[in-house]
Amino acid sequence: MSALPPEVMTWIYEQNPDFEDIDPDLDLFDTRLVNSLSLIEFVVVIERASGQVIDRRQIKTEDFQTLRTIQEKFFAEPAESATASASAAETG
């Protein structure tokens, strides 16, 4: 898994100072690392870090369930870009 941007991880650790290392597949809601009150603030942090606007009407909690799902949904390199990068590296 690619690392999440530091500002995303910093927010999680600031909200949960008792946690030192969070497994990428740990359910953030079941463990109360993120809750319904903090989710919107967390969405803003993700928006700033990703450069994307997340439509509040389209928020699905499963997109924010784990660090892995957040990375895959908001920070994964698009398949076309990954292919183009690989091709450029091979020919370069």
Sequence and secondary structure as in RCSB ss.txt:
>XXXX:A:sequence
MSALPPEVMTWIYEQNPDFEDIDPDLDLFDTRLVNSLSLIEFVVVIERASGQVIDRRQIKTEDFQTLRTIQEKFF
AEPAESATASASAAETG
>XXXX:A:secstr
     HHHHHHHHHH TT S   TTS TTTTTSS HHHHHHHHHHHHHHHT    GGG  GGGGSSHHHHIIIII
S  HHHHHHHHHHHHH 
